[in-house]
Structures are given as C-alpha cells and as structure tokens.
Amino acid sequence: MDFDGTSDRVFIPDNTLFQLTTNLTLEAFIKPRAPGSGTANFAQIIFRGDARAGLDPYFLALKGGDLFFHIEDLSTSDDAEIQAPLPSLNQWLHIAGVLDDATNEMRLYIDGNLVAMTTTSIRPGGVLTGSEPGLGIGDVQRAGNQYFDGLIDEVRISDVALLPHQFLNIPEPSRALLSLLGLGAMLVRRRRTSNVRTP
C-alpha cells in the first residue's frame, strides 16, 4: 500500500479479535519516504484506538526519525514505550513490536535485530468505549493528522509474542513447496528486498 503522507489511510472497524491484552506482536514491511511529522511527530503504521485522545491500547509508528512502539492500560492510563533510530529512509525494512506476557519484556526489532527492549507490568487495554473504535494503517483509526508517507506491506497482528525466526519472512524453499501444494496464489513473490535474517 502506498500512502501519500497527507490523506491516505486504511480503517478497519474494531473486533474482539483485536483485544490483545497479554501477548502481542505487531509487524510489517515498510519503506518510509519521510520521518514522522504529524501530531507529536507521529506517522502511524499500525494503530488501535478510538476517538478519545491519549487512550490507545497499542501502536507501532514513526516518531520523527525513530521507530516507536507503544502500549497502554485503558483503565489506569499508564503506558509503556520503546523507540530506536530508523536506519534509513527509502529502503524496505521489516519492523516488529513484541510484548511477551511471560517475561514482561517489550521488544522492538528492525530487520530481525533487537534494537530496543524494556520490562513492564503494563498491558494493553481491551474494550474500546469511545466512538469510532478500530484499527488504522497509515494513520490513526479515523482521519487524523498522523499520516505515514511511504509504502507499507504485509501488516500482521499476532496474539503471541513471536521470535525473529517466526516473523514474516518465508524462505524461498518453503515458498516453492507451498506453491506445489496449490497455495502459491497466497504467497505472491515480493517485489522488494529485505535484510531480515532467516534461521
């Protein structure tokens, strides 16, 4: 998906499947053309929230020139955040934010490499009680001013704390095997390159 940084976005109405309050992984491939420059210098990649300001269960975004991962407890308004410098613009990068309920670790990865980590007892809120709840890709869930300028591909939200070898990066031999099994249409060869490591 190509986002122009001024008006393009994807909205997905909220669903109970998005109420991830323990383990969580947000990931995508991105090719940003510009750093974040919207409200508070944010450019949203994956966002869940509603119309209430400052009550956002989870998001993965650019904040200026940094990659930024945020979770928030909606009942207490306590949040936890980690960030790390984005290595470059105009280049495909795989990014992932992981919350591991068992270890209390909040981890941020770029191209399969751990770039930031903290421990936290905070967990994302579940039920959104404000108006216009849902997911936003390329902006907040409703038309706002935290637009992403660049390309976003293969967004995935998981209810488990994935490890790097489980991220979106199917090795070519596996891709060929799945194609033989008749699933090739689901695994279109990517028109981009990435530095994600495979085991």
N, C-alpha and C positions, 0 to 999 in steps of 0.2 A: 504494500500500500504506500502510495506517495502522498505525503502531507505537505501542504504549502506553507505552514507556519503562521497562517492568518485566519483560516476558516475551516480547514479540513479536519474531520474527526469521525470516529465511529462510536455509536452509542449502542449499548446492549442493556435492555431492561434487567433489573435485578432479579435474582433467582436464589432459592435456598442453597443451591449448589455453590454459590459464591460466598456463603457464610463460613469462611475458614477461620476458625478461632484457635487452632493449635498449630499443626504443621502446615507449611505454606511454601510454595516455590513459584515465583513469577519469572518468566524468561521470554526472550525474544531475540531476533537478529535485528540490528538497527544500523542505518547508515545516515548519521545526522549531518546536515549541511551547516547548521549553526548551533551555538550553545543555547541553553535556556535563557529566555528573555521576558517571559510573561510575568504574572504576579509573583513577587518574591523570586524572580529569575527562574521560575519553573517552566519546563516543557514536558508535559506528561507523556509517558509511553504506555503504561498500564495503570489504571486508576479505578478504585471503587469508592463510592461515596454517594451523598445526596446533596440537596440544596443548602444544608446547614454549613456555615463556614467553620473550617477548622476541626471537623469531626469526620475523619477519613480513615476507615479501617486499614487500608493498605494501598500503597502505590510505589511504582518504580518510575523515576523521572530523571531528566537532566536538570541540574540546578546550576545555572551558569555553565561552567566548563566541567562540572563534576557529575558523575553518576550517583544517584541518591535513592536510597531505599528506606521507606517509612512504614511503621505500623502504629496503630492507635487503639487504645481501650476506650470504647464509646461511653462507658458508664462513669469513668473517672477522668477522662480527657488526658490521661497520661500517654505519652508516646515514646517511641524509641526510633532512632535514625542512625544510619551509617552512610558514608559517602567516600568516594575516591575519584581522583582526577581521570577524566576521559582521555585515553591515549591520543586520539586524533579525530578529526572530522573527515567526512567524505571517504570513509572506509567502512566496510562491513565489520561489525563486531557482534559477538554473542554476549548477551548480558543476562545475569540471573541474580535475584534476591531470594535468599532462603531463610526461613525461620524453622528451627529444629526444637520441637517441644521437649524432647527427651534431654537435650543438653543445654537448653536455654540459649543456644547460640543463634545469632542473627548474622548471616554471612552475605557478602557481596562478591560476585565473580565477574570478570571480563575475560572472554575467550578461554573459559575453563580455569583461569588462575584466580586464586583467592586474593582480593585486593583490599578488603576491609572486613572486620569482624568485631562483635561485641557480645556480651551476655546480657540478657534481660529477662525479667519475670513478666513483662507486659505481653499481652496477647491481643490480636485484632478483635474489634467488636464484631458481632454477628448481625443482628437485625438492624436495618436502617429504618428509622422512624420519620425522617424528614421527607419532603416532597422530591420528586424526580430522582429516585434511587436507581443505581445501576453501575455499569462499567463504562469507562471511557478509554478509548485507544486513540492516542494522538492529541488528547485534551482531557479535561475533566469530563464527568459523565453528561453534563449539559453544556451547551455552547458557552464557553467562558473565554479566558484570555491566558491560557497556559498551553498554547498550541505548539506542537512538535514540527520542526522543519526538517524533513528528510524522509527516508524510507524505513518502514517497519515491516518485518516479515515473520511469520510463524510464531505468533504470540501463543504462549501456553501458560495456563494457571493450573497448578497441581496441589492436591491436598496432602502431599507427602513432602518431606524435606529431602529433596534429591541431592545426590552427589554428582560431581562433574562428569563421571562416566555415564550418567543417566540423562544428561542434558540433551537437548535437541541437536543431535549430530549423528545421523545413521551412517555407519561406514559403508563404503561402496559395495563390498561383498554382500552385506546384508540386504542392501537395496536391490542388488541383482537377484538374489534368492527370492525376495518378496515379489519381484516382478514376474518371476517364473511361476509363482503361486497365484498369479492373476490379480495381485494387489498393486501392480505398478502404477495404475492411474491415481492411486492415493499418494504416491511418493514421487511427485514431479521433480526432476533434477533441478537443483537450484541454479539460478542464473547469477550467482555471486560466489565469492570465495570467502572463507573464514579461517581464522587461525585457531579454532577450537581444537583442543587436543583430544585424541581418541585413545582408549586404553590399549 
